[in-house]
Amino acid sequence: MFLIDDLLAAPMRGLMFVLEKVNEAVQKELEAEERSAMADLTALHRALEDGRITEAEFEAREGKLLDRLDRLHAQVQGEEDDNGDARS
């Protein structure tokens, strides 16, 4: 009886394994994009401090980067809500 149960459940376990791997890849991609946006924001602050860009240019570019980070955080939050786990 257990052998039949195992055979019937195998496709579902395989699908769950694939979905978990896809989710891990998406999470890694989102984290990499967030690190990239943070690095861009740091470089932007340095450029302002060094006088390479104006305050107006800084504000415009900073707004775009912060919007990008907000979208990434919303995606990560949506993934957490879908998965039912709470990451910090």
C-alpha positions as CSV (number, residue, x, y, z in Angstrom):
1,M,0.0,0.0,0.0
2,F,2.8,2.4,0.9
3,L,4.5,1.7,-2.4
4,I,1.4,2.7,-4.4
5,D,1.1,5.9,-2.3
6,D,4.8,6.7,-3.0
7,L,4.3,6.1,-6.7
8,L,1.2,8.3,-6.8
9,A,2.8,11.1,-4.8
10,A,6.1,11.1,-6.8
11,P,4.9,13.5,-9.6
12,M,3.7,16.0,-7.0
13,R,7.0,15.9,-5.0
14,G,8.9,16.4,-8.3
15,L,6.8,19.4,-9.2
16,M,7.2,20.9,-5.7
17,F,11.0,20.4,-6.0
18,V,11.0,22.3,-9.3
19,L,8.9,25.1,-7.9
20,E,11.1,25.5,-4.9
21,K,14.2,25.8,-7.2
22,V,12.4,28.4,-9.3
23,N,11.5,30.3,-6.2
24,E,15.1,30.2,-4.9
25,A,16.3,31.5,-8.3
26,V,13.8,34.4,-8.2
27,Q,14.8,35.3,-4.7
28,K,18.5,35.3,-5.6
29,E,17.8,37.5,-8.6
30,L,15.8,40.0,-6.5
31,E,18.5,40.1,-3.9
32,A,21.2,40.8,-6.5
33,E,19.1,43.5,-8.1
34,E,18.6,45.1,-4.6
35,R,22.3,45.0,-4.0
36,S,22.9,46.6,-7.4
37,A,20.4,49.4,-6.6
38,M,22.0,50.1,-3.3
39,A,25.5,50.2,-4.9
40,D,24.1,52.7,-7.4
41,L,22.6,54.8,-4.6
42,T,26.0,54.8,-2.8
43,A,27.8,55.8,-6.0
44,L,25.2,58.6,-6.5
45,H,25.8,60.0,-3.0
46,R,29.6,59.9,-3.6
47,A,29.2,61.8,-6.9
48,L,27.1,64.5,-5.2
49,E,29.7,64.8,-2.4
50,D,32.5,65.0,-4.9
51,G,30.7,67.7,-6.9
52,R,30.4,65.6,-10.0
53,I,26.7,66.1,-10.2
54,T,24.3,68.9,-9.2
55,E,21.7,68.7,-6.4
56,A,18.9,68.6,-9.0
57,E,20.5,65.8,-10.9
58,F,21.1,63.9,-7.7
59,E,17.4,64.3,-6.6
60,A,16.1,63.1,-9.9
61,R,18.4,60.0,-10.1
62,E,17.9,59.3,-6.4
63,G,14.1,59.3,-6.8
64,K,14.4,56.7,-9.6
65,L,16.6,54.5,-7.5
66,L,14.4,54.8,-4.5
67,D,11.4,53.9,-6.6
68,R,13.3,50.9,-7.9
69,L,14.1,49.8,-4.4
70,D,10.5,50.2,-3.3
71,R,9.3,48.0,-6.2
72,L,11.9,45.4,-5.3
73,H,10.8,45.4,-1.7
74,A,7.2,45.1,-2.7
75,Q,8.1,42.1,-4.9
76,V,10.0,40.5,-2.0
77,Q,7.1,41.2,0.3
78,G,4.6,39.7,-2.2
79,E,6.8,36.6,-2.4
80,E,6.9,36.3,1.4
81,D,3.1,36.7,1.6
82,D,2.6,34.0,-1.1
83,N,5.0,31.6,0.7
84,G,3.7,32.3,4.2
85,D,7.2,32.9,5.6
86,A,8.4,36.1,7.2
87,R,11.9,37.2,6.3
88,S,13.6,40.1,8.0
